[in-house]
Amino acid sequence: MENVEIVRCYCFNPLCKSSIFASKKNTTVFEPLSRVMSEQIRCKYCNEELVSKPLLKIKNQINGCLHDDVQADASVVDKNSISYLFETISQ
């Protein structure tokens, strides 16, 4: 039998009845890690994207790398210019 890692996914929509903000009704969705990493998992009640810890970690790492890259380039170019911001986004 194949070993599949299961992760917990949560809805963060404050208006949804199954979100983490709904007291005593929050619905945890269990999904295989491979599915969480390859596609968007949606809440069956509000259709918002569900959030999982592994996905949050990856997004934080990407944001950190982008922030570091912007900081490294800032010493060469005016970091407040609009053209600079669009250049770093498109790269």
C-alpha positions as CSV (number, residue, x, y, z in Angstrom):
1,M,0.0,0.0,0.0
2,E,1.3,3.5,-0.9
3,N,2.3,5.8,1.9
4,V,0.3,9.1,1.4
5,E,0.9,12.1,3.6
6,I,-2.4,13.8,4.6
7,V,-2.5,17.5,5.5
8,R,-5.2,19.6,7.1
9,C,-6.8,22.4,5.1
10,Y,-8.8,25.3,6.6
11,C,-11.2,27.9,5.3
12,F,-10.3,31.4,6.4
13,N,-13.4,33.2,5.0
14,P,-15.0,34.9,8.0
15,L,-18.4,34.8,6.4
16,C,-18.3,31.0,5.8
17,K,-20.1,28.7,8.2
18,S,-17.2,26.2,8.1
19,S,-14.3,28.7,8.5
20,I,-12.0,28.8,11.5
21,F,-13.8,31.9,12.6
22,A,-17.1,30.0,13.0
23,S,-17.1,28.9,16.6
24,K,-17.5,25.2,17.2
25,K,-18.4,24.6,13.6
26,N,-15.0,24.9,11.8
27,T,-14.6,22.1,9.3
28,T,-11.1,20.6,8.8
29,V,-10.6,19.1,5.4
30,F,-8.0,16.4,5.1
31,E,-6.3,16.1,1.7
32,P,-3.2,14.3,0.4
33,L,-0.2,16.6,0.3
34,S,0.3,15.8,-3.4
35,R,-3.1,17.2,-4.2
36,V,-2.7,20.3,-2.0
37,M,0.6,21.1,-3.8
38,S,-0.7,20.5,-7.3
39,E,-4.1,22.2,-7.3
40,Q,-6.3,24.6,-5.4
41,I,-8.5,23.0,-2.8
42,R,-11.7,24.9,-2.4
43,C,-14.2,25.1,0.5
44,K,-17.4,23.2,-0.4
45,Y,-19.5,25.9,1.3
46,C,-18.1,29.2,0.1
47,N,-15.7,28.1,-2.7
48,E,-12.8,30.0,-1.2
49,E,-9.3,28.5,-1.5
50,L,-8.5,26.4,1.6
51,V,-5.2,27.1,3.4
52,S,-2.7,24.4,4.6
53,K,0.4,24.7,6.7
54,P,2.8,23.3,4.0
55,L,1.4,25.7,1.4
56,L,1.8,28.7,3.8
57,K,5.4,27.7,4.4
58,I,6.2,27.7,0.7
59,K,4.4,31.0,0.0
60,N,6.4,32.6,2.9
61,Q,9.7,31.2,1.5
62,I,8.9,32.6,-1.9
63,N,7.9,36.0,-0.5
64,G,11.1,36.0,1.5
65,C,13.2,35.3,-1.6
66,L,11.4,38.0,-3.5
67,H,12.0,40.5,-0.6
68,D,15.7,39.6,-0.4
69,D,16.0,40.1,-4.2
70,V,14.4,43.5,-4.0
71,Q,16.6,44.5,-1.1
72,A,19.7,43.5,-3.0
73,D,18.7,45.4,-6.1
74,A,17.6,48.5,-4.1
75,S,21.2,49.7,-3.5
76,V,21.7,50.0,-7.3
77,V,18.3,51.5,-8.4
78,D,15.8,53.8,-6.8
79,K,13.5,51.3,-5.0
80,N,10.7,53.8,-4.9
81,S,10.3,54.2,-8.6
82,I,7.3,52.6,-10.3
83,S,9.4,51.3,-13.2
84,Y,11.7,49.6,-10.7
85,L,8.8,47.8,-9.0
86,F,7.4,46.6,-12.3
87,E,10.8,45.4,-13.5
88,T,11.3,43.2,-10.4
89,I,7.9,41.7,-10.7
90,S,8.3,40.8,-14.3
91,Q,11.6,39.1,-13.8
